[in-house]
């Protein structure tokens, strides 16, 4: 019961608590002892529950809290494009189209996973889901099965005295096997005739392949560059120009002739 005084006249009014406030809203009466009120409140419990859940204890009778904003909840700006777009195959194709264009325009090193995702209109997590990392995406764009860098670094784990032969064996296997050879040779032809393709492939070789070999072998970057210039020069003459003195060699002859010479370059580093 609340006691109020107006112009010297004292009057009493019933205190309406949070539950009885909703009883008034439902029934039009503030009689807390009314059986009809209690019955109606019970019948309408489901209707009231969302509102009753917002009544915070300690704020006083009938105080209703204002929901606290969730500052940790992610926000999405108007017009932003995130999440899965279409089916898996469509999403993957969209990413490949975007990556092919951005790799061609900006090169490998200056193209980020996020920029590719934005161009494709998908969440960046979907790029990782489909391709693993930027190197995996690049090999997919170039239509090269597997990961050529991993194959080369596996060969680079050989003992140092066998490194020249191991590297040239891995090189010829990748370039001449039915599963990877055609795609790599097509990529080489594209790099020879298209500036964007040349820029992308060059940055991939400089930024991914050669550093991986350097890290795996422990050789200096200067030695790895010298070895790289030999094997890529061989690729140019054997698979693109198809010069007779290179193209006529069998795979075993390539390994026998170039292995010792690569090893000689490696052995210059003491």
C-alpha positions as CSV (number, residue, x, y, z in Angstrom):
1,X,0.0,0.0,0.0
2,X,1.4,3.4,-1.0
3,X,0.4,6.5,1.1
4,X,0.1,9.8,-0.7
5,X,-0.9,13.3,0.4
6,X,-2.4,15.9,-1.8
7,X,-3.6,19.3,-0.4
8,X,-3.6,17.8,3.1
9,X,-5.8,14.9,2.1
10,X,-4.3,11.5,2.7
11,X,-5.2,8.7,0.5
12,X,-4.1,5.1,0.0
13,X,-3.6,3.3,-3.3
14,X,-2.6,-0.3,-3.8
15,X,1.0,-1.2,-4.7
16,X,1.1,-2.8,-8.1
17,X,4.1,-5.2,-8.3
18,X,5.5,-6.5,-11.5
19,X,3.3,-9.7,-11.6
20,X,0.1,-7.7,-10.7
21,X,0.9,-5.1,-13.3
22,X,0.6,-7.8,-16.0
23,X,-2.6,-9.0,-14.2
24,X,-4.0,-5.5,-14.7
25,X,-2.9,-5.5,-18.3
26,X,-4.7,-8.9,-18.8
27,X,-7.9,-8.4,-16.8
28,X,-8.4,-4.8,-16.1
29,X,-8.3,-5.1,-12.3
30,X,-5.6,-4.7,-9.7
31,X,-7.0,-7.1,-7.1
32,X,-4.1,-9.3,-6.3
33,X,-6.3,-11.7,-4.4
34,X,-8.8,-12.2,-7.1
35,X,-9.1,-15.8,-8.2
36,X,-10.1,-14.7,-11.6
37,X,-7.0,-12.7,-11.9
38,X,-4.7,-15.5,-10.9
39,X,-6.5,-17.9,-13.2
40,X,-6.2,-15.6,-16.1
41,X,-2.5,-14.9,-15.4
42,X,-1.8,-18.6,-15.4
43,X,-3.7,-19.1,-18.6
44,X,-1.8,-16.2,-20.2
45,X,1.6,-17.2,-18.8
46,X,3.1,-18.0,-22.2
47,X,1.9,-14.7,-23.5
48,X,3.5,-12.8,-20.6
49,X,6.7,-14.8,-20.3
50,X,8.9,-12.8,-22.7
51,X,8.0,-9.6,-20.9
52,X,8.4,-11.1,-17.4
53,X,11.8,-12.4,-18.4
54,X,12.9,-8.8,-18.7
55,X,12.0,-7.9,-15.1
56,X,15.3,-7.5,-13.3
57,X,15.4,-8.1,-9.5
58,X,16.5,-5.2,-7.3
59,X,15.2,-2.4,-9.5
60,X,12.0,-2.0,-7.5
61,X,8.4,-3.1,-8.1
62,X,7.4,-3.2,-11.7
63,X,10.8,-2.2,-13.0
64,X,11.5,-3.6,-16.5
65,X,15.0,-3.8,-17.7
66,X,16.2,-2.6,-21.0
67,X,18.0,-5.4,-22.9
68,X,21.7,-5.0,-22.8
69,X,23.3,-4.9,-26.3
70,X,25.6,-7.7,-27.1
71,X,28.8,-5.9,-27.9
72,X,30.5,-9.2,-29.0
73,X,27.9,-10.0,-31.6
74,X,29.2,-9.7,-35.1
75,X,27.8,-6.8,-37.1
76,X,27.0,-6.8,-40.8
77,X,27.1,-3.6,-42.6
78,X,24.5,-2.8,-45.2
79,X,25.3,-4.3,-48.5
80,X,28.1,-6.5,-47.2
81,X,28.4,-10.0,-48.7
82,X,29.4,-12.8,-46.4
83,X,28.8,-16.5,-45.9
84,X,28.0,-19.2,-48.4
85,X,26.8,-18.0,-51.8
86,X,24.9,-20.7,-53.7
87,X,26.0,-24.3,-53.8
88,X,29.5,-25.6,-53.0
89,X,30.4,-26.0,-56.7
90,X,29.2,-22.5,-57.5
91,X,31.1,-21.0,-54.6
92,X,34.3,-22.7,-55.6
93,X,34.0,-21.6,-59.2
94,X,33.3,-18.0,-58.0
95,X,36.5,-18.1,-55.9
96,X,38.5,-19.4,-58.8
97,X,37.3,-16.8,-61.2
98,X,38.0,-14.0,-58.7
99,X,41.5,-15.4,-57.9
100,X,42.4,-15.8,-61.5
101,X,41.5,-12.2,-62.2
102,X,43.3,-10.8,-59.1
103,X,46.4,-12.9,-59.5
104,X,46.6,-11.7,-63.0
105,X,46.1,-8.0,-62.1
106,X,48.1,-7.8,-58.9
107,X,50.5,-10.8,-58.9
108,X,50.8,-13.5,-56.4
109,X,52.3,-11.7,-53.5
110,X,50.0,-8.7,-53.6
111,X,46.8,-10.7,-53.7
112,X,45.4,-11.6,-50.4
113,X,42.9,-14.3,-49.4
114,X,40.5,-11.6,-48.1
115,X,40.6,-9.6,-51.4
116,X,39.8,-12.8,-53.3
117,X,36.9,-13.5,-50.9
118,X,35.6,-10.0,-51.3
119,X,35.8,-10.2,-55.1
120,X,34.0,-13.5,-55.1
121,X,31.3,-12.3,-52.6
122,X,32.0,-15.0,-50.0
123,X,33.4,-15.3,-46.5
124,X,37.1,-15.7,-46.4
125,X,36.6,-18.9,-44.4
126,X,35.1,-20.5,-47.5
127,X,38.4,-19.8,-49.4
128,X,40.3,-21.7,-46.8
129,X,37.6,-24.4,-46.7
130,X,37.9,-25.1,-50.4
131,X,41.6,-24.5,-51.0
132,X,43.5,-24.6,-47.7
133,X,45.7,-21.6,-48.3
134,X,46.8,-19.2,-51.0
135,X,49.3,-21.6,-52.4
136,X,46.6,-24.2,-52.8
137,X,44.4,-21.7,-54.4
138,X,47.1,-20.7,-56.9
139,X,47.7,-24.3,-57.9
140,X,44.0,-24.7,-58.4
141,X,43.9,-21.6,-60.6
142,X,46.7,-22.9,-62.6
143,X,44.9,-26.3,-62.8
144,X,47.9,-28.2,-61.3
145,X,47.0,-31.3,-59.4
146,X,48.6,-31.7,-56.0
147,X,51.1,-29.3,-54.6
148,X,54.3,-28.9,-56.6
149,X,56.0,-27.0,-53.8
150,X,55.5,-29.9,-51.4
151,X,56.9,-32.4,-54.0
152,X,60.0,-30.3,-54.4
153,X,60.6,-29.8,-50.7
154,X,60.2,-33.5,-50.1
155,X,63.0,-34.1,-52.6
156,X,65.0,-31.3,-50.9
157,X,65.1,-33.4,-47.7
158,X,67.6,-35.7,-49.3
159,X,71.2,-35.9,-47.9
160,X,73.3,-32.9,-49.2
161,X,75.6,-35.1,-51.3
162,X,72.6,-36.4,-53.2
163,X,70.6,-33.2,-53.4
164,X,71.4,-32.3,-57.0
165,X,70.2,-35.6,-58.3
166,X,67.1,-35.6,-56.0
167,X,66.0,-32.2,-57.1
168,X,66.3,-32.8,-60.8
169,X,64.5,-36.2,-60.4
170,X,61.6,-34.4,-58.6
171,X,61.6,-31.7,-61.2
172,X,61.4,-34.0,-64.2
173,X,58.8,-36.2,-62.5
174,X,56.5,-33.2,-61.9
175,X,56.9,-31.8,-65.4
176,X,56.6,-35.0,-67.3
177,X,54.1,-37.1,-65.3
178,X,50.6,-37.4,-66.9
179,X,48.8,-35.9,-63.9
180,X,50.8,-32.7,-63.5
181,X,52.9,-32.3,-66.7
182,X,50.3,-31.0,-69.1
183,X,49.0,-28.3,-66.7
184,X,52.6,-27.1,-65.8
185,X,53.6,-27.0,-69.5
186,X,50.4,-25.1,-70.3
187,X,51.2,-22.6,-67.5
188,X,54.7,-22.2,-68.9
189,X,53.3,-21.4,-72.4
190,X,50.9,-18.9,-70.9
191,X,53.7,-17.2,-68.9
192,X,55.7,-16.9,-72.2
193,X,52.8,-15.1,-74.0
194,X,50.9,-13.3,-71.3
195,X,52.4,-10.6,-69.0
196,X,49.9,-11.2,-66.2
197,X,50.5,-14.9,-66.2
198,X,54.3,-14.4,-66.2
199,X,54.0,-12.0,-63.3
200,X,51.9,-14.4,-61.3
201,X,54.1,-17.4,-62.0
202,X,57.3,-15.4,-61.3
203,X,56.0,-14.2,-58.0
204,X,54.9,-17.7,-57.0
205,X,58.3,-19.1,-57.8
206,X,60.1,-16.3,-56.0
207,X,57.8,-16.0,-53.1
208,X,56.8,-19.6,-52.5
209,X,58.9,-22.3,-54.2
210,X,62.5,-21.0,-53.8
211,X,62.0,-19.9,-50.2
212,X,60.6,-23.3,-49.4
213,X,63.6,-25.0,-50.9
214,X,65.9,-22.6,-49.0
215,X,64.3,-23.4,-45.7
216,X,64.2,-27.1,-46.3
217,X,67.8,-27.5,-47.5
218,X,69.6,-24.9,-45.4
219,X,71.3,-23.6,-48.5
220,X,71.7,-19.8,-49.1
221,X,69.1,-18.1,-51.2
222,X,71.9,-17.3,-53.7
223,X,72.6,-21.0,-54.2
224,X,68.9,-21.9,-54.5
225,X,68.4,-19.1,-57.1
226,X,71.3,-20.6,-59.2
227,X,69.8,-24.1,-59.0
228,X,66.4,-22.6,-59.8
229,X,67.7,-20.8,-62.9
230,X,69.1,-24.1,-64.2
231,X,65.9,-26.1,-63.8
232,X,63.6,-23.5,-65.1
233,X,66.0,-22.8,-68.0
234,X,65.8,-26.5,-68.7
235,X,62.0,-26.4,-68.6
236,X,62.0,-23.5,-71.1
237,X,64.2,-25.2,-73.6
238,X,62.8,-28.7,-73.2
239,X,59.0,-28.1,-72.8
240,X,58.4,-24.7,-74.4
241,X,61.0,-24.1,-77.1
242,X,61.4,-27.8,-77.6
243,X,65.0,-27.4,-78.7
244,X,66.1,-30.8,-80.1
245,X,69.2,-31.1,-78.0
246,X,67.0,-30.9,-74.9
247,X,63.7,-32.4,-76.0
248,X,65.4,-35.5,-77.5
249,X,66.9,-36.5,-74.1
250,X,65.1,-39.3,-72.2
251,X,64.2,-38.6,-68.6
252,X,67.0,-40.7,-67.3
253,X,69.5,-38.8,-69.5
254,X,68.2,-35.5,-68.1
255,X,68.8,-36.8,-64.6
256,X,72.2,-38.2,-65.4
257,X,73.4,-35.0,-67.1
258,X,71.9,-32.3,-65.0
259,X,72.1,-34.0,-61.5
260,X,75.9,-33.7,-61.2
261,X,75.9,-30.2,-62.5
262,X,73.3,-29.1,-60.0
263,X,75.3,-30.8,-57.3
264,X,78.4,-28.9,-58.4
265,X,76.6,-25.6,-57.8
266,X,75.4,-26.9,-54.3
267,X,78.9,-28.0,-53.4
268,X,80.3,-24.5,-54.1
269,X,78.6,-23.6,-50.8
270,X,80.8,-24.8,-47.9
